[in-house]
Amino acid sequence: MEETPKYLELESKVVDALKTVFDPEIPINVYELGLIYNITIVENCFVNILMTLTAPNCPVAESLPVDIRNAILQIEGVKDAFVEITFDPPWDKDNLSEAALLELGLL
């Protein structure tokens, strides 16, 4: 989808929705935690998320992508959402945003 104002507005709403989903073990949302690697919005307002987990054996590996998808589906105009998990590259603390580092007392 071309970067039109409608696209940019929808992407902003997707980021806002991602910020409502928290990792249950770390009190930080998935966006600030750096779990989201890519947001793609394709024609007809289908949202694709490429994400990772803090560890391959993460206990919420099955539920967290569902929570993310459900949050995105609440956005007006989104037709569907697909969440894919990757471990390439693996997550590390360098993925944390400044806000997350502040929240965790690491900055």
Stockholm file with secondary structure:
# STOCKHOLM 1.0

chainA/1-107         MEETPKYLELESKVVDALKTVFDPEIPINVYELGLIYNITIVENCFVNILMTLTAPNCPVAESLPVDIRNAILQIEGVKDAFVEITFDPPWDKDNLSEAALLELGLL
#=GR chainA/1-107 SS CCCCHHHHHHHHHHHHHHTTCBCSSSSSBTTTTTCEEEEEEEGGGEEEEEECCSSTTCTTTTHHHHHHHHHHHTSTTCCEEEEEECCSSCCCGGGCCHHHHHHTTCC
#=GC SS_cons         CCCCHHHHHHHHHHHHHHTTCBCSSSSSBTTTTTCEEEEEEEGGGEEEEEECCSSTTCTTTTHHHHHHHHHHHTSTTCCEEEEEECCSSCCCGGGCCHHHHHHTTCC
//
